[in-house]
């Protein structure tokens, strides 16, 4: 259980922060960048949920709430480096979370016509925020891959982020009336 009775500690005033195992690192460390970017995606999902809290999008809203919780799990996973014999077992993202995303993608996508063009981020407010979260999830994925080239991380983190961006793309189309309100890219339109 997390208990926060003090929000500020002054511990980061010199440009460092603590990881889950207590190690101090620079605030610009790639590990911090990766979990910080996942947190940005989570915040964008909070904005999207302001527009999915309707009867028509209730199922999507429930999915997004689950994903927000997953992203906290993912942040905790990335914030805790792999260790031999850790004092406490760290929270790790598991394959079942990736599998759930795939099941939800397939279910949403079944009702959406195939694309005939790339789409521009936008349409409804919910879709616009979902596209924002999608791009942030892609950035978090790139950072996690970069981190994995330097250190051992849970490989499920990269799979989760990869699938998450796909999920958010399909969710944005779902929020756009199952693609009816997607804004299509018209190549060379403004030449």
Beta strands, then each sheet from edge to edge (+ up, - down):
strand 1: 16-18
strand 2: 24-26
strand 3: 119-120
strand 4: 183-184
sheet 1: 1+ 2-
sheet 2: 3+ 4-
end
